[in-house]
Amino acid sequence: MKTTLKHLISKIGNWLLVSIWFTLGIWIFGIIYAYTWTAQPNVWAGSWLTASAWNDMINNIGYLKENVDAKLATNGNGSALTWLTKSQVGLWNVDNTSDLNKPISTAVQAALNLKADSSSNCTKIPLYNKTTLLKTISCVVSSQTTILTTTCTPTYATFCDYRQMTTCTLFWYLCQ
């Protein structure tokens, strides 16, 4: 019985503390709210907006719309965004950029460097060792129309001595 009474008093005490804190919180909130509400200018006998304030707000909205329209378009109605220029966003050559003036990556440039000139009938292929050359390239004879499908040993002397492969790159031309 003693422990039950002790437990009951403990519970009542806890509820009493909670209710006191809750009541104090409401009072503090009410005081702060009342202070900030009364700090507002009195309008229309308790209303939050006067007729003149309402008219000022409507006029300000109209003024804001006029400014936004003027910034967004030269025609004044906001239907076209014409104020932004290509130089402002770094697109100076956006209209007529030739292919030579367009930027390309180093990988693309390396691939382009391997291509033969358009005036030539041959395609340049870099070969870095004799084994790769013998395994992958079919023999191409000097005639541009005859291509043999048998594997053969090409002549290296024209471009580089194959014994010096650590110091030079071999090129084999496939004529079409």
Secondary structure, DSSP 4 states (H G I P E B T S, - for coil): -HHHHHHHHHHHHHHHHHHHHHHHHHHHHHHHHHHHHHTSPPBGGGBS--HHHHHHHHHHHHHHHHHHHHHH-SSSSSS---S--TTTTT-TTSSS--GGGS---HHHHHHHHHSPPTTSSEEEEEE--HHHHHHHPPPB-SSSS-B--S------TTT--GGGTTT--EEEEEE-
